């Protein structure tokens, strides 16, 4: 069984920290003797490097995954929105905070100290609904414009109202 946690509000790595973290994750690549496998959407932490001869995972166990989105909310920043700890990771004592702290430490941050995304209230489905319900019946939203029915003289064109 694994632990999957949505980071709310999402952690936002500022540009300077993001650059240092990405540089460190590249230097710590599992195929080159490190313990991280960083892609454009996931950062994966392994317990040991992959097999150097074959370049394959070998006996290395995936401990956890950090889901990221690049260039959001601003250019060059990174948003962390979900973290998963595998069964092997939980058995080895890893937690969401520990996994994030391991990666974020390269940028001088922890999950606790990392800036967070600004949460905004969702948009109302119809922003003009309240305006319509507050007006008295038969009144135009623009008081200076008479309705068509009141602008037409009675009996014009031979039509009755």
Backbone torsions as a table, in degrees:
resi	resn	phi	psi	omega
1	UNK	NA	141.5	179.9
2	UNK	-116.4	163.2	178.0
3	UNK	-107.7	124.3	-178.8
4	UNK	-120.4	122.8	-177.3
5	UNK	-130.2	129.0	172.4
6	UNK	-81.3	130.6	-180.0
7	UNK	-87.4	111.8	-177.6
8	UNK	-126.5	127.2	-16.7
9	UNK	-65.1	156.7	-176.1
10	UNK	-58.1	144.7	176.4
11	UNK	-81.0	134.7	-179.0
12	UNK	-118.0	115.1	178.3
13	UNK	-85.3	117.0	179.3
14	UNK	-64.3	162.3	-173.1
15	UNK	-50.4	-51.2	-176.0
16	UNK	-62.0	-45.0	179.1
17	UNK	-66.9	-41.0	-179.3
18	UNK	-60.0	-42.2	179.7
19	UNK	-63.5	-45.0	-179.8
20	UNK	-64.9	-40.1	-179.9
21	UNK	-65.0	-47.5	-179.4
22	UNK	-62.9	-39.5	176.7
23	UNK	-61.3	-43.1	-179.3
24	UNK	-68.1	-41.0	179.2
25	UNK	-64.5	-35.7	175.1
26	UNK	-65.2	-41.7	179.4
27	UNK	-67.7	-27.9	-179.2
28	UNK	-99.4	26.4	-178.0
29	UNK	-60.6	137.2	-177.1
30	UNK	-64.3	-25.7	-179.9
31	UNK	-80.7	-6.9	-179.1
32	UNK	-122.7	26.2	176.3
33	UNK	97.2	0.6	178.8
34	UNK	-97.2	-162.7	-177.6
35	UNK	-126.8	8.6	-178.4
36	UNK	-116.5	142.1	172.3
37	UNK	-124.5	102.2	-176.3
38	UNK	-104.7	126.4	175.4
39	UNK	-119.1	-173.1	-177.5
40	UNK	-71.4	-16.1	-178.8
41	UNK	-126.4	-18.9	-174.7
42	UNK	-134.5	143.6	168.1
43	UNK	-116.3	117.8	-177.5
44	UNK	-109.3	133.5	179.5
45	UNK	-108.1	125.4	178.3
46	UNK	-108.4	162.7	-179.2
47	UNK	-80.4	-18.8	179.9
48	UNK	-158.3	165.0	178.7
49	UNK	-65.3	158.0	175.0
50	UNK	-72.5	166.3	180.0
51	UNK	-63.3	118.3	-175.9
52	UNK	-66.3	-31.9	-177.7
53	UNK	-71.7	-42.2	-176.0
54	UNK	-99.6	-20.9	-175.7
55	UNK	75.8	8.6	179.7
56	UNK	-98.5	169.8	-175.3
57	UNK	-61.9	-33.0	-179.8
58	UNK	58.3	-129.4	-179.2
59	UNK	-89.8	0.2	-178.3
60	UNK	-64.0	135.1	-179.8
61	UNK	-105.7	133.7	175.4
62	UNK	-72.8	123.9	-179.9
63	UNK	-92.7	-37.4	-178.9
64	UNK	-173.9	167.8	-177.0
65	UNK	-134.0	137.3	174.5
66	UNK	-111.9	122.8	179.0
67	UNK	-91.9	128.5	-174.5
68	UNK	-130.4	158.7	172.7
69	UNK	-131.7	123.0	-178.6
70	UNK	-83.9	152.9	176.3
71	UNK	59.6	35.0	175.3
72	UNK	-145.5	135.9	6.0
73	UNK	-80.6	-10.9	176.5
74	UNK	-127.5	163.5	-179.9
75	UNK	-60.9	136.9	178.1
76	UNK	74.8	-0.5	174.0
77	UNK	-93.5	165.0	-179.4
78	UNK	-128.6	131.8	177.7
79	UNK	-103.3	129.1	176.3
80	UNK	-104.3	119.3	-173.2
81	UNK	-121.1	-15.7	178.4
82	UNK	-152.4	144.9	178.4
83	UNK	-134.6	136.1	177.4
84	UNK	-123.7	131.8	173.0
85	UNK	-107.8	124.5	-179.4
86	UNK	-75.2	170.5	176.3
87	UNK	-60.3	-40.4	177.8
88	UNK	-63.8	-38.3	177.9
89	UNK	-65.9	-43.6	178.5
90	UNK	-64.2	-40.4	178.6
91	UNK	-63.6	-29.5	179.8
92	UNK	-88.8	2.9	175.9
93	UNK	90.9	14.3	-179.9
94	UNK	-82.9	147.9	176.2
95	UNK	-131.4	171.9	177.9
96	UNK	-59.2	-47.5	-179.4
97	UNK	-62.8	-42.6	-178.3
98	UNK	-65.3	-41.4	179.5
99	UNK	-64.4	-47.1	178.5
100	UNK	-62.7	-44.4	-179.8
101	UNK	-60.8	-36.1	179.3
102	UNK	-61.7	-44.0	179.2
103	UNK	-76.4	-46.0	-175.0
104	UNK	-67.3	-23.3	-177.3
105	UNK	-60.7	-27.9	177.9
106	UNK	-64.0	-23.3	178.1
107	UNK	-104.4	10.1	178.8
108	UNK	76.4	24.0	-178.2
109	UNK	-125.4	166.2	168.3
110	UNK	-127.7	170.0	176.2
111	UNK	-60.9	-38.6	179.7
112	UNK	-66.2	-40.3	-175.5
113	UNK	-89.3	-8.3	-176.3
114	UNK	-69.2	136.5	174.8
115	UNK	-58.3	153.1	-177.8
116	UNK	-116.5	153.7	177.1
117	UNK	-67.0	146.8	177.8
118	UNK	-79.5	123.5	177.5
119	UNK	-90.9	128.0	177.8
120	UNK	-112.5	151.6	176.0
121	UNK	-65.3	142.6	179.2
122	UNK	-63.9	151.0	179.1
123	UNK	-65.5	144.7	175.8
124	UNK	-68.8	146.2	-177.5
125	UNK	-64.1	-34.8	177.9
126	UNK	-139.7	98.5	-175.8
127	UNK	-65.5	-15.9	-179.1
128	UNK	-96.5	-3.5	-177.9
129	UNK	-60.0	-45.2	-178.8
130	UNK	-61.1	-40.3	179.7
131	UNK	-61.6	-44.4	-178.7
132	UNK	-65.6	-37.7	-177.7
133	UNK	-77.3	-19.1	179.7
134	UNK	-86.2	-18.3	-179.3
135	UNK	-78.6	143.6	174.1
136	UNK	-65.2	153.6	179.3
137	UNK	-57.9	149.5	176.0
138	UNK	67.7	13.0	178.9
139	UNK	-107.5	135.6	178.6
140	UNK	-72.1	150.6	175.5
141	UNK	-65.7	-24.8	175.9
142	UNK	-109.2	105.8	-174.5
143	UNK	-65.4	-22.5	-177.3
144	UNK	-82.8	-5.7	-179.1
145	UNK	-112.3	115.0	179.0
146	UNK	-70.3	153.5	178.3
147	UNK	-70.7	161.1	-177.3
148	UNK	-63.9	-39.6	-177.8
149	UNK	-63.1	-38.3	-178.5
150	UNK	-80.6	-18.2	-179.6
151	UNK	-82.4	-20.9	-176.5
152	UNK	-86.8	128.7	176.1
153	UNK	-67.6	145.4	-177.5
154	UNK	-64.3	140.9	176.3
155	UNK	79.0	4.7	179.6
156	UNK	-70.2	148.0	-179.5
157	UNK	59.2	15.5	177.2
158	UNK	73.8	14.1	-179.7
159	UNK	-101.1	142.4	175.1
160	UNK	-97.8	149.8	-176.7
161	UNK	-66.6	NA	NA
